[in-house]
């Protein structure tokens, strides 16, 4: 009986010994654990080969080159102007940007218009789609007419779904909505800006630019909070899509100077402002981590 038990223990030890190996520090570990696990293929491609842009007047370069006109050649996303060095130019080079980037944005567009733009963009099967929209949802004749947050979120969800149906592997870079109150603060002291704003430019924020009374302050605070809530919705919806990156609020936080705004309306980004947006986007798109 004792001999049989001893033999059994030796056999078990022999079997166990076949599955163990010495680690560099002399400890024992399994042979399987000694072999490195294959690294998973990253979902996010930091060097996409084509770019499509959707959004509003900012992405169309509105008022960046002339009064009341689009100037897509200076667009932060897909422009070809050498002084701006758009995201497409940075990623694809000048020739690649001219051949493999497309601008489907429209001046005056709100988030509710993105689904149609995404559908058009998806036909190109772009490796990257840029999104910058939401300012027009806050820029209404009155603060009461701003797009409700729930509707804003639903519209953005539908836009992403439209892209995914037709081009499921396209990556999406989402820029935050700019801080409209900071733009008001930057341009309010410029006589030309104040006169242009009286024509109805983003009246919910810019109307009565010099009025510093309680009602005006409350109105501007309400609009700013709505933009904050829009950005939270963009971030949350984007986080649910593994091929989507939000800018972490970088555009909202950027302190545009007068020199970086359109000289015709002191509100939209000028060429310098478009260049700054391109730089922010490039850092986010090419970062190893989404929050970098």
KEKE-3310 file (N, C-alpha, C; in steps of 0.2 Angstrom, whole numbers, plus 5000, padded with zeros to 4 digits):
npx = (5004:5009:5020:5013:5007:5017:5022:5012:5012:5025:5022:5012:5020:5029:5020:5016:5028:5031:5023:5028:5040:5055:5056:5064:5068:5070:5059:5045:5034:5020:5022:5014:5011:5023:5024:5023:5007:4998:4998:4983:4975:4975:4960:4959:4965:4979:4983:4974:4969:4960:4948:4933:4922:4909:4896:4895:4895:4908:4916:4915:4922:4917:4915:4929:4937:4931:4917:4902:4902:4906:4922:4929:4942:4950:4946:4947:4947:4947:4953:4964:4973:4989:4993:4985:4986:4977:4968:4967:4977:4988:4987:4987:4995:4998:4994:4987:4976:4969:4964:4958:4950:4934:4922:4907:4900:4888:4884:4875:4869:4862:4863:4853:4854:4865:4863:4859:4871:4880:4876:4879:4893:4897:4896:4908:4916:4925:4940:4941:4930:4926:4918:4910:4898:4884:4884:4874:4863:4862:4863:4851:4836:4831:4835:4826:4822:4832:4839:4832:4841:4839:4834:4845:4855:4848:4848:4861:4865:4857:4864:4877:4872:4868:4880:4886:4878:4881:4895:4903:4916:4922:4931:4928:4930:4926:4923:4922:4908:4911:4915:4903:4900:4913:4917:4909:4913:4926:4924:4916:4920:4924:4920:4915:4912:4901:4892:4889:4884:4872:4864:4859:4867:4869:4860:4854:4865:4873:4866:4862:4875:4882:4875:4875:4866:4856:4847:4852:4864:4860:4854:4865:4872:4863:4863:4877:4877:4869:4877:4887:4880:4877:4889:4892:4883:4888:4900:4896:4889:4898:4907:4902:4904:4916:4925:4925:4931:4931:4935:4938:4934:4942:4941:4930:4937:4947:4955:4950:4958:4955:4962:4962:4949:4936:4938:4927:4916:4919:4917:4915:4929:4944:4957:4968:4962:4956:4967:4971:4961:4964:4976:4972:4964:4972:4981:4973:4968:4979:4985:4991:4982:4965:4962:4973)
npy = (4994:5006:5007:5008:5021:5029:5028:5033:5047:5050:5049:5059:5070:5070:5073:5085:5092:5093:5104:5115:5129:5137:5154:5169:5174:5163:5158:5147:5144:5142:5135:5140:5153:5159:5162:5176:5185:5188:5205:5215:5221:5238:5248:5261:5270:5279:5286:5289:5287:5294:5308:5315:5328:5334:5346:5363:5381:5384:5374:5376:5387:5399:5417:5418:5422:5432:5443:5437:5424:5407:5399:5386:5382:5386:5378:5371:5357:5351:5359:5366:5377:5383:5391:5387:5374:5361:5348:5337:5340:5339:5325:5318:5325:5338:5334:5322:5327:5335:5325:5315:5320:5327:5339:5340:5349:5362:5379:5386:5374:5363:5351:5342:5341:5333:5319:5318:5323:5314:5303:5306:5308:5295:5288:5289:5281:5285:5285:5293:5303:5320:5330:5345:5353:5361:5374:5382:5376:5382:5395:5405:5415:5418:5413:5404:5397:5388:5372:5358:5348:5334:5332:5336:5326:5315:5318:5318:5304:5298:5303:5297:5283:5283:5284:5273:5263:5263:5264:5256:5255:5268:5280:5292:5309:5320:5337:5348:5360:5377:5389:5400:5411:5416:5420:5430:5439:5441:5448:5459:5472:5477:5489:5487:5473:5474:5481:5472:5461:5466:5463:5451:5440:5426:5429:5425:5424:5435:5447:5464:5467:5476:5477:5474:5471:5462:5453:5451:5446:5434:5428:5425:5417:5406:5402:5398:5387:5379:5375:5369:5358:5352:5348:5338:5329:5326:5320:5309:5301:5298:5291:5279:5272:5263:5268:5281:5297:5310:5327:5330:5343:5352:5362:5370:5375:5383:5398:5409:5423:5440:5442:5429:5428:5430:5445:5451:5448:5445:5433:5420:5409:5415:5414:5411:5406:5395:5388:5385:5376:5366:5361:5357:5347:5338:5334:5327:5317:5309:5305:5293:5289:5292:5303:5311)
npz = (5000:5004:4995:4983:4985:4986:4973:4965:4970:4964:4951:4949:4952:4942:4931:4934:4934:4920:4916:4921:4922:4925:4930:4926:4938:4945:4951:4950:4936:4925:4909:4899:4905:4903:4890:4880:4878:4864:4857:4857:4842:4839:4840:4836:4823:4821:4810:4798:4781:4774:4774:4779:4782:4793:4798:4803:4799:4804:4800:4787:4785:4786:4783:4785:4775:4767:4768:4774:4767:4762:4765:4761:4758:4768:4779:4794:4795:4782:4773:4760:4761:4763:4773:4784:4786:4787:4796:4787:4778:4787:4790:4778:4768:4756:4743:4745:4753:4744:4736:4744:4754:4760:4761:4769:4777:4781:4781:4794:4798:4810:4824:4821:4807:4805:4802:4789:4782:4787:4780:4767:4768:4771:4760:4753:4761:4771:4781:4792:4800:4803:4816:4820:4827:4833:4838:4832:4837:4849:4846:4844:4840:4853:4870:4874:4863:4861:4856:4864:4876:4877:4864:4856:4860:4855:4841:4838:4841:4831:4820:4821:4820:4807:4800:4804:4799:4785:4784:4793:4799:4799:4808:4820:4824:4836:4839:4852:4856:4854:4867:4868:4876:4879:4867:4865:4875:4871:4859:4861:4864:4852:4840:4827:4828:4837:4829:4818:4825:4829:4818:4820:4823:4831:4842:4854:4862:4859:4857:4862:4866:4875:4886:4903:4913:4925:4919:4906:4909:4915:4904:4896:4904:4904:4891:4889:4899:4892:4881:4888:4892:4880:4876:4885:4881:4868:4872:4880:4871:4861:4868:4869:4857:4850:4840:4841:4845:4857:4859:4872:4877:4872:4862:4867:4878:4872:4871:4861:4853:4848:4836:4831:4827:4814:4805:4800:4807:4820:4827:4821:4818:4811:4798:4806:4818:4812:4810:4823:4827:4819:4824:4837:4833:4826:4836:4845:4836:4833:4845:4857:4867:4870:4879:4878)
capx = (5000:5014:5024:5009:5005:5023:5023:5007:5015:5030:5019:5009:5025:5032:5016:5016:5034:5030:5019:5031:5046:5058:5056:5071:5070:5071:5053:5042:5028:5018:5025:5009:5011:5030:5024:5019:5001:4998:4995:4977:4976:4972:4954:4959:4970:4981:4985:4969:4971:4955:4945:4927:4920:4902:4896:4892:4899:4915:4920:4915:4927:4912:4918:4936:4941:4927:4911:4896:4904:4910:4929:4931:4949:4954:4943:4952:4946:4949:4956:4970:4977:4995:4994:4981:4988:4971:4969:4968:4984:4993:4987:4987:4999:4994:4991:4982:4971:4965:4961:4955:4946:4928:4918:4900:4897:4884:4883:4868:4867:4862:4865:4848:4856:4871:4862:4860:4878:4884:4874:4883:4900:4898:4897:4915:4919:4931:4943:4940:4925:4926:4911:4910:4892:4880:4883:4868:4857:4862:4863:4844:4834:4831:4837:4820:4822:4838:4837:4833:4847:4837:4833:4852:4858:4845:4850:4868:4864:4855:4869:4882:4869:4868:4886:4888:4875:4884:4902:4904:4923:4925:4933:4924:4933:4920:4925:4917:4905:4915:4912:4900:4901:4920:4918:4905:4918:4932:4923:4911:4923:4926:4914:4913:4909:4895:4887:4888:4880:4865:4861:4856:4872:4869:4856:4853:4871:4877:4861:4863:4882:4885:4870:4878:4861:4855:4843:4857:4869:4857:4853:4871:4874:4859:4866:4883:4876:4866:4883:4891:4876:4878:4896:4892:4880:4893:4905:4893:4887:4904:4911:4898:4906:4923:4928:4924:4935:4929:4941:4939:4932:4948:4939:4927:4942:4952:4954:4951:4959:4952:4966:4960:4942:4935:4938:4921:4910:4922:4913:4918:4936:4947:4962:4972:4958:4955:4974:4971:4957:4967:4981:4969:4961:4978:4984:4968:4967:4986:4987:4990:4976:4959:4962:4980)
capy = (5000:5012:5008:5011:5028:5033:5028:5038:5053:5052:5050:5066:5075:5070:5076:5093:5095:5095:5110:5121:5131:5142:5161:5172:5176:5157:5155:5142:5146:5138:5136:5144:5160:5161:5164:5182:5185:5193:5212:5216:5226:5244:5249:5267:5271:5286:5289:5288:5289:5299:5312:5318:5333:5337:5351:5369:5386:5384:5369:5379:5393:5405:5424:5418:5425:5437:5444:5433:5419:5402:5399:5380:5381:5387:5374:5367:5350:5348:5365:5366:5383:5381:5394:5384:5367:5358:5341:5333:5341:5336:5318:5316:5329:5342:5331:5318:5331:5337:5319:5311:5323:5330:5343:5340:5353:5367:5385:5386:5368:5361:5344:5338:5340:5329:5312:5318:5324:5308:5298:5308:5306:5288:5285:5290:5276:5288:5282:5297:5308:5325:5333:5351:5356:5362:5381:5384:5374:5387:5402:5406:5422:5419:5408:5400:5393:5384:5365:5355:5344:5327:5332:5337:5320:5310:5319:5315:5297:5296:5304:5291:5277:5284:5283:5266:5258:5263:5264:5254:5256:5274:5283:5299:5314:5325:5343:5351:5366:5383:5393:5406:5417:5418:5423:5437:5443:5443:5453:5464:5478:5480:5493:5483:5467:5475:5483:5466:5457:5469:5460:5445:5435:5422:5434:5422:5426:5442:5453:5469:5465:5480:5476:5470:5470:5455:5449:5450:5441:5427:5425:5423:5411:5401:5399:5395:5381:5374:5373:5364:5352:5349:5345:5332:5324:5323:5316:5303:5297:5296:5286:5272:5270:5262:5271:5288:5301:5317:5331:5332:5350:5357:5368:5374:5378:5387:5405:5413:5430:5444:5441:5423:5428:5434:5452:5454:5447:5444:5428:5414:5409:5418:5409:5409:5402:5389:5384:5382:5371:5360:5359:5353:5340:5333:5331:5322:5311:5306:5303:5286:5288:5297:5309:5314)
capz = (5000:5005:4989:4978:4986:4984:4965:4963:4971:4960:4944:4949:4952:4935:4926:4936:4932:4913:4915:4925:4920:4929:4928:4926:4945:4949:4953:4946:4933:4920:4903:4896:4907:4901:4883:4880:4875:4858:4858:4853:4837:4842:4837:4833:4818:4822:4803:4793:4774:4770:4779:4778:4787:4793:4803:4802:4796:4806:4796:4780:4784:4785:4785:4786:4769:4765:4772:4772:4762:4764:4762:4763:4757:4774:4784:4799:4794:4775:4769:4757:4761:4766:4780:4789:4787:4790:4798:4781:4776:4792:4790:4771:4764:4752:4737:4748:4756:4738:4733:4748:4759:4757:4766:4768:4782:4778:4785:4797:4800:4817:4825:4818:4800:4804:4799:4781:4781:4788:4775:4761:4769:4772:4753:4752:4765:4774:4787:4798:4799:4809:4818:4824:4826:4840:4840:4829:4842:4855:4843:4842:4841:4860:4873:4875:4857:4860:4855:4871:4877:4875:4857:4854:4861:4850:4834:4837:4841:4824:4815:4821:4818:4800:4798:4805:4794:4778:4784:4801:4802:4799:4814:4821:4829:4838:4842:4857:4854:4857:4872:4865:4880:4879:4861:4866:4879:4867:4853:4863:4864:4845:4837:4821:4830:4840:4824:4815:4830:4829:4812:4822:4824:4838:4846:4861:4866:4857:4857:4867:4868:4880:4892:4908:4918:4928:4914:4901:4912:4916:4898:4893:4908:4902:4884:4891:4902:4887:4877:4892:4892:4873:4875:4889:4877:4863:4875:4882:4865:4858:4872:4868:4851:4851:4835:4841:4850:4858:4860:4879:4878:4870:4858:4871:4882:4869:4872:4855:4853:4842:4830:4828:4824:4808:4805:4798:4812:4827:4830:4818:4817:4805:4796:4812:4822:4809:4811:4830:4827:4815:4828:4842:4830:4825:4843:4847:4832:4833:4852:4858:4871:4868:4883:4878)
cpx = (5004:5018:5019:5007:5011:5024:5018:5009:5020:5027:5016:5014:5028:5027:5016:5022:5034:5027:5022:5038:5049:5058:5062:5073:5071:5065:5050:5035:5026:5021:5020:5010:5018:5029:5020:5012:5001:4995:4989:4978:4972:4966:4955:4966:4973:4983:4980:4971:4966:4951:4938:4925:4912:4902:4892:4896:4906:4919:4920:4919:4923:4915:4926:4940:4937:4920:4905:4897:4908:4917:4932:4939:4953:4951:4948:4952:4949:4952:4962:4975:4983:4996:4990:4983:4982:4973:4971:4975:4989:4993:4989:4992:4995:4990:4985:4976:4966:4962:4957:4952:4940:4925:4911:4896:4893:4883:4876:4866:4867:4863:4859:4849:4862:4869:4862:4867:4882:4882:4878:4890:4901:4899:4904:4919:4926:4934:4942:4935:4925:4919:4913:4903:4889:4880:4877:4862:4857:4861:4856:4842:4833:4833:4832:4820:4828:4835:4838:4838:4845:4837:4840:4855:4855:4847:4857:4869:4862:4860:4875:4879:4869:4874:4888:4884:4878:4892:4904:4911:4926:4926:4929:4928:4928:4924:4920:4914:4909:4911:4909:4900:4908:4920:4914:4910:4924:4930:4918:4914:4925:4920:4911:4909:4902:4890:4885:4883:4873:4861:4857:4860:4871:4866:4855:4859:4873:4872:4863:4870:4884:4881:4873:4873:4860:4852:4848:4862:4866:4856:4859:4873:4870:4861:4872:4882:4873:4872:4887:4887:4876:4884:4896:4888:4884:4898:4902:4892:4893:4908:4908:4900:4914:4928:4927:4928:4932:4935:4942:4938:4938:4946:4935:4931:4946:4950:4955:4953:4955:4956:4965:4953:4941:4935:4931:4915:4912:4918:4916:4926:4939:4952:4966:4968:4957:4962:4974:4967:4960:4972:4978:4967:4967:4981:4979:4968:4973:4988:4986:4984:4971:4960:4968:4979)
cpy = (5006:5013:5010:5018:5032:5033:5033:5045:5055:5053:5057:5071:5076:5074:5084:5096:5097:5101:5116:5123:5136:5149:5164:5174:5169:5154:5151:5145:5142:5140:5141:5152:5163:5164:5171:5182:5190:5199:5212:5221:5232:5246:5256:5268:5278:5289:5287:5290:5293:5302:5315:5322:5334:5342:5357:5374:5386:5380:5371:5385:5399:5412:5424:5422:5431:5438:5440:5428:5413:5402:5392:5378:5382:5383:5371:5360:5347:5353:5363:5372:5381:5385:5391:5377:5363:5351:5337:5334:5338:5328:5315:5319:5333:5339:5326:5321:5333:5331:5315:5314:5327:5334:5344:5345:5359:5373:5385:5380:5367:5354:5340:5337:5335:5322:5313:5319:5318:5303:5300:5306:5299:5285:5285:5284:5279:5285:5286:5302:5313:5328:5339:5354:5357:5370:5384:5382:5379:5394:5403:5413:5423:5413:5402:5395:5389:5376:5362:5349:5337:5327:5332:5330:5315:5311:5317:5308:5295:5297:5299:5285:5277:5282:5275:5261:5258:5262:5262:5255:5263:5277:5290:5303:5319:5331:5346:5358:5372:5386:5400:5412:5420:5422:5430:5441:5445:5449:5459:5471:5481:5483:5489:5477:5469:5477:5477:5462:5459:5466:5454:5439:5432:5426:5431:5424:5433:5448:5457:5468:5469:5480:5472:5470:5463:5451:5447:5445:5434:5424:5422:5417:5405:5398:5395:5388:5376:5371:5368:5357:5348:5345:5338:5327:5321:5318:5309:5298:5294:5291:5279:5269:5269:5265:5278:5291:5308:5321:5333:5339:5354:5363:5372:5378:5383:5394:5409:5420:5434:5443:5434:5422:5432:5441:5455:5453:5446:5439:5421:5414:5411:5412:5407:5405:5395:5384:5381:5376:5365:5357:5355:5346:5335:5330:5326:5315:5306:5303:5296:5284:5294:5303:5313:5321)
cpz = (5000:4998:4984:4979:4984:4976:4963:4964:4966:4953:4944:4949:4945:4930:4928:4933:4924:4912:4918:4921:4925:4926:4929:4933:4949:4951:4948:4943:4928:4914:4899:4898:4905:4894:4883:4876:4869:4859:4854:4848:4839:4837:4833:4829:4819:4815:4798:4787:4771:4776:4776:4783:4787:4799:4801:4799:4798:4802:4788:4779:4783:4787:4787:4781:4766:4769:4769:4767:4765:4761:4764:4762:4763:4780:4788:4798:4787:4771:4766:4757:4765:4772:4785:4791:4791:4793:4793:4778:4780:4791:4783:4766:4759:4746:4740:4750:4750:4735:4737:4754:4756:4763:4765:4773:4778:4783:4788:4799:4808:4818:4821:4810:4799:4801:4792:4779:4781:4782:4769:4762:4769:4765:4750:4756:4768:4780:4793:4796:4805:4810:4822:4822:4833:4841:4838:4833:4848:4852:4840:4843:4849:4863:4874:4869:4856:4859:4862:4871:4875:4867:4853:4854:4855:4843:4833:4837:4834:4819:4815:4819:4810:4797:4798:4801:4787:4778:4791:4803:4801:4806:4814:4826:4830:4842:4847:4854:4857:4862:4869:4869:4880:4872:4861:4870:4875:4862:4855:4863:4858:4842:4831:4823:4833:4835:4820:4819:4830:4823:4814:4823:4831:4843:4853:4865:4865:4857:4863:4870:4874:4886:4897:4914:4920:4923:4909:4903:4913:4909:4895:4897:4906:4895:4885:4894:4897:4883:4881:4892:4885:4873:4879:4885:4872:4866:4877:4876:4862:4862:4872:4861:4851:4846:4835:4847:4851:4860:4868:4881:4876:4866:4862:4876:4879:4869:4866:4856:4847:4836:4827:4826:4818:4809:4803:4803:4819:4831:4827:4818:4811:4803:4802:4817:4819:4810:4818:4830:4824:4820:4834:4839:4829:4831:4845:4843:4832:4840:4853:4863:4870:4872:4882:4874)
residu = (UNK:UNK:UNK:UNK:UNK:UNK:UNK:UNK:UNK:UNK:UNK:UNK:UNK:UNK:UNK:UNK:UNK:UNK:UNK:UNK:UNK:UNK:UNK:UNK:UNK:UNK:UNK:UNK:UNK:UNK:UNK:UNK:UNK:UNK:UNK:UNK:UNK:UNK:UNK:UNK:UNK:UNK:UNK:UNK:UNK:UNK:UNK:UNK:UNK:UNK:UNK:UNK:UNK:UNK:UNK:UNK:UNK:UNK:UNK:UNK:UNK:UNK:UNK:UNK:UNK:UNK:UNK:UNK:UNK:UNK:UNK:UNK:UNK:UNK:UNK:UNK:UNK:UNK:UNK:UNK:UNK:UNK:UNK:UNK:UNK:UNK:UNK:UNK:UNK:UNK:UNK:UNK:UNK:UNK:UNK:UNK:UNK:UNK:UNK:UNK:UNK:UNK:UNK:UNK:UNK:UNK:UNK:UNK:UNK:UNK:UNK:UNK:UNK:UNK:UNK:UNK:UNK:UNK:UNK:UNK:UNK:UNK:UNK:UNK:UNK:UNK:UNK:UNK:UNK:UNK:UNK:UNK:UNK:UNK:UNK:UNK:UNK:UNK:UNK:UNK:UNK:UNK:UNK:UNK:UNK:UNK:UNK:UNK:UNK:UNK:UNK:UNK:UNK:UNK:UNK:UNK:UNK:UNK:UNK:UNK:UNK:UNK:UNK:UNK:UNK:UNK:UNK:UNK:UNK:UNK:UNK:UNK:UNK:UNK:UNK:UNK:UNK:UNK:UNK:UNK:UNK:UNK:UNK:UNK:UNK:UNK:UNK:UNK:UNK:UNK:UNK:UNK:UNK:UNK:UNK:UNK:UNK:UNK:UNK:UNK:UNK:UNK:UNK:UNK:UNK:UNK:UNK:UNK:UNK:UNK:UNK:UNK:UNK:UNK:UNK:UNK:UNK:UNK:UNK:UNK:UNK:UNK:UNK:UNK:UNK:UNK:UNK:UNK:UNK:UNK:UNK:UNK:UNK:UNK:UNK:UNK:UNK:UNK:UNK:UNK:UNK:UNK:UNK:UNK:UNK:UNK:UNK:UNK:UNK:UNK:UNK:UNK:UNK:UNK:UNK:UNK:UNK:UNK:UNK:UNK:UNK:UNK:UNK:UNK:UNK:UNK:UNK:UNK:UNK:UNK:UNK:UNK:UNK:UNK:UNK:UNK:UNK:UNK:UNK:UNK:UNK:UNK:UNK:UNK:UNK:UNK:UNK:UNK:UNK:UNK:UNK:UNK)
# end
